[in-house]
Amino acid sequence: MSTMVAPPATPTTSGISLSERAANHVRDFLTHRGKGEGIRVGVKTSGCSGLAYVLEFVDQVDPHDVKFQAHGVNVFIDPKSMVYLDGLEMDYVKDGLNEGFRFENPNKTGECGCGESFTV
């Protein structure tokens, strides 16, 4: 009698997606900067709900970062933030005089009233 053993489970990630508007905004900003490999998305402890999104330009790629590409833009995530950001959808919106990135995070379980921080 032979016993079949299932292979070990491997973690899967959906990654991060950028809308075409968000990708165009990042690409335009990188072009005006004159340098940059893409953007890094992460989280930091902040605000009344606990976590806040952090965006920064990447001039030097960290070999530990997880890399995704959306509409020709490189998006980097540090591995520690991946658990909070997996499946994140980023858009760039203009609403009257306000404009900025909008985050749709399937891992979010709550957010503060002002929308500046979130809970997972």
Sequence and secondary structure as in RCSB ss.txt:
>XXXX:A:sequence
MSTMVAPPATPTTSGISLSERAANHVRDFLTHRGKGEGIRVGVKTSGCSGLAYVLEFVDQVDPHDVKFQAHGVNV
FIDPKSMVYLDGLEMDYVKDGLNEGFRFENPNKTGECGCGESFTV
>XXXX:A:secstr
                EE HHHHHHHHHHHHHHT  SEEEEEEEEETTTEEEEEEEEESS  TTSEEEEETTEEE
EE HHHHHHHTT EEEEEEETTEEEEEEE TT  EE TTSS EE 
